[in-house]
């Protein structure tokens, strides 16, 4: 690999950058961010934890399509780990520069707009895969693998989450990705499929208690953007398709109370000290309170259970993926599962293992077993099984 452009040097960029250096062996990695201090911190981390490589830092407004396309000139890959509000602009820049791209996704509306640019990407001769994080991302690939083995499915349920290995009260959670993404998951409408129909479900409206391998009893509920494109991809083939994320007991009930009490409202409130927006205040307080203090360990888990038919045979297919934080590098498990996944898919494109052109969702574009083999090379625990029912 010659040169890679990494856009956005926030929390998840650390996993992507580390992985692409260790496994992609680029001659140069360009670290691009609107805030130079962010790329400088990432550079310091990489100099400490990777082999020597040319690291170039540039200041870049990811919303400037022309500047982004220019920054991508001569690159073989764009790794987009910037906030998802920039995804469409960076997709257009990738097409303009004729450079393949992967991103972390997370906003279904944005991803559907990216897919509309598929013909333009084909004309440019490139591959773009959005939604290459943990969920959406790895979860899409497990569902895609199940649907390669089934003709139709009665139900596919994916349960996933990144949570502390040793939770501390009162919220039993610490922040492992951007606070904006977290609050959107807690407050945005979620798309699921029930009885063959695509439906919208209010966030936190269906909290349930479930038992998960390793972590035991947890609460699970729907979150915005987690199924992403899956309902549209498999409409007509799947009757019930759902995703829920997990937290330790008590956390989701507390957050639901905050939502119901208006703490996430965008409507400004007048006080004797002036106006303020409850959502902005809540985000600031939660970000400060939930930010790891250092040394916390976390675990990421994905369980997908699919039931359907192949010919006349009814089958049950299970996928289980578990990963832990890395004490040596300091990466959280969320940084690994999210950042490594994007890097793996990007390397597949550059190496020619993923050849289809256009903008493709991961459940259709990513080769399933090679991806599962690659995450195991990075220390992920992975298993899957198939049985007749």
ChimeraX attribute file (.defattr): number of C-alpha atoms within 10 A of each C-alpha:
attribute: neighborCount
match mode: 1-to-1
recipient: residues
	/A:1	17
	/A:2	14
	/A:3	19
	/A:4	27
	/A:5	25
	/A:6	25
	/A:7	30
	/A:8	25
	/A:9	26
	/A:10	18
	/A:11	20
	/A:12	26
	/A:13	28
	/A:14	26
	/A:15	24
	/A:16	26
	/A:17	29
	/A:18	24
	/A:19	22
	/A:20	23
	/A:21	21
	/A:22	12
	/A:23	15
	/A:24	20
	/A:25	16
	/A:26	16
	/A:27	14
	/A:28	17
	/A:29	22
	/A:30	23
	/A:31	26
	/A:32	26
	/A:33	22
	/A:34	17
	/A:35	15
	/A:36	15
	/A:37	12
	/A:38	18
	/A:39	25
	/A:40	18
	/A:41	13
	/A:42	20
	/A:43	21
	/A:44	10
	/A:45	16
	/A:46	19
	/A:47	14
	/A:48	11
	/A:49	14
	/A:50	14
	/A:51	11
	/A:52	11
	/A:53	14
	/A:54	11
	/A:55	13
	/A:56	14
	/A:57	17
	/A:58	16
	/A:59	16
	/A:60	18
	/A:61	17
	/A:62	24
	/A:63	16
	/A:64	13
	/A:65	20
	/A:66	18
	/A:67	13
	/A:68	25
	/A:69	22
	/A:70	13
	/A:71	20
	/A:72	25
	/A:73	17
	/A:74	14
	/A:75	19
	/A:76	20
	/A:77	28
	/A:78	28
	/A:79	27
	/A:80	30
	/A:81	29
	/A:82	24
	/A:83	19
	/A:84	21
	/A:85	14
	/A:86	19
	/A:87	26
	/A:88	20
	/A:89	19
	/A:90	27
	/A:91	30
	/A:92	19
	/A:93	25
	/A:94	28
	/A:95	25
	/A:96	19
	/A:97	21
	/A:98	23
	/A:99	26
	/A:100	27
	/A:101	29
	/A:102	31
	/A:103	31
	/A:104	27
	/A:105	28
	/A:106	28
	/A:107	24
	/A:108	21
	/A:109	11
	/A:110	18
	/A:111	24
	/A:112	17
	/A:113	13
	/A:114	23
	/A:115	21
	/A:116	13
	/A:117	18
	/A:118	19
	/A:119	13
	/A:120	17
	/A:121	26
	/A:122	17
	/A:123	12
	/A:124	18
	/A:125	15
	/A:126	23
	/A:127	27
	/A:128	31
	/A:129	30
	/A:130	30
	/A:131	32
	/A:132	33
	/A:133	29
	/A:134	29
	/A:135	28
	/A:136	27
	/A:137	29
	/A:138	26
	/A:139	28
	/A:140	27
	/A:141	26
	/A:142	28
	/A:143	26
	/A:144	23
	/A:145	19
	/A:146	27
	/A:147	23
	/A:148	14
	/A:149	14
	/A:150	22
	/A:151	14
	/A:152	20
	/A:153	23
	/A:154	17
	/A:155	20
	/A:156	23
	/A:157	17
	/A:158	25
	/A:159	22
	/A:160	25
	/A:161	18
	/A:162	28
	/A:163	24
	/A:164	25
	/A:165	17
	/A:166	12
	/A:167	16
	/A:168	10
	/A:169	8
	/A:170	9
	/A:171	17
	/A:172	17
	/A:173	22
	/A:174	21
	/A:175	18
	/A:176	20
	/A:177	17
	/A:178	13
	/A:179	17
	/A:180	13
	/A:181	15
	/A:182	17
	/A:183	18
	/A:184	17
	/A:185	21
	/A:186	21
	/A:187	18
	/A:188	17
	/A:189	18
	/A:190	23
	/A:191	25
	/A:192	25
	/A:193	24
	/A:194	17
	/A:195	12
	/A:196	18
	/A:197	16
	/A:198	16
	/A:199	13
	/A:200	13
	/A:201	17
	/A:202	15
	/A:203	20
	/A:204	23
	/A:205	10
	/A:206	11
	/A:207	17
	/A:208	15
	/A:209	14
	/A:210	13
	/A:211	11
	/A:212	16
	/A:213	11
	/A:214	10
	/A:215	15
	/A:216	9
	/A:217	15
	/A:218	18
	/A:219	20
	/A:220	24
	/A:221	19
	/A:222	28
	/A:223	25
	/A:224	27
	/A:225	26
	/A:226	29
	/A:227	29
	/A:228	27
	/A:229	23
	/A:230	26
	/A:231	23
	/A:232	14
	/A:233	14
	/A:234	19
	/A:235	15
	/A:236	12
	/A:237	16
	/A:238	26
	/A:239	20
	/A:240	21
	/A:241	26
	/A:242	20
	/A:243	27
	/A:244	22
	/A:245	21
	/A:246	26
	/A:247	22
	/A:248	19
	/A:249	17
	/A:250	14
	/A:251	17
	/A:252	21
	/A:253	13
	/A:254	12
	/A:255	18
	/A:256	18
	/A:257	12
	/A:258	14
	/A:259	17
	/A:260	10
	/A:261	10
	/A:262	14
	/A:263	18
	/A:264	21
	/A:265	18
	/A:266	12
	/A:267	12
	/A:268	13
	/A:269	11
	/A:270	10
	/A:271	8
	/A:272	5
	/A:273	6
	/A:274	8
	/A:275	11
	/A:276	14
	/A:277	15
	/A:278	17
	/A:279	18
	/A:280	15
	/A:281	14
	/A:282	17
	/A:283	17
	/A:284	13
	/A:285	11
	/A:286	15
	/A:287	17
	/A:288	13
	/A:289	14
	/A:290	15
	/A:291	14
	/A:292	15
	/A:293	9
	/A:294	7
	/A:295	10
	/A:296	15
	/A:297	20
	/A:298	22
	/A:299	20
	/A:300	25
	/A:301	25
	/A:302	24
	/A:303	22
	/A:304	22
	/A:305	19
	/A:306	26
	/A:307	24
	/A:308	25
	/A:309	19
	/A:310	14
	/A:311	9
	/A:312	7
	/A:313	10
	/A:314	16
	/A:315	17
	/A:316	19
	/A:317	22
	/A:318	20
	/A:319	20
	/A:320	19
	/A:321	22
	/A:322	20
	/A:323	23
	/A:324	23
	/A:325	22
	/A:326	15
	/A:327	11
	/A:328	7
	/A:329	15
	/A:330	16
	/A:331	19
	/A:332	28
	/A:333	26
	/A:334	27
	/A:335	25
	/A:336	29
	/A:337	31
	/A:338	29
	/A:339	29
	/A:340	28
	/A:341	27
	/A:342	35
	/A:343	29
	/A:344	22
	/A:345	29
	/A:346	29
	/A:347	23
	/A:348	18
	/A:349	25
	/A:350	19
	/A:351	12
	/A:352	9
	/A:353	13
	/A:354	16
	/A:355	15
	/A:356	17
	/A:357	21
	/A:358	24
	/A:359	27
	/A:360	23
	/A:361	26
	/A:362	28
	/A:363	28
	/A:364	17
	/A:365	22
	/A:366	28
	/A:367	18
	/A:368	19
	/A:369	11
	/A:370	12
	/A:371	17
	/A:372	19
	/A:373	12
	/A:374	16
	/A:375	20
	/A:376	14
	/A:377	11
	/A:378	14
	/A:379	13
	/A:380	19
	/A:381	15
	/A:382	15
	/A:383	13
	/A:384	15
	/A:385	10
	/A:386	14
	/A:387	10
	/A:388	11
	/A:389	10
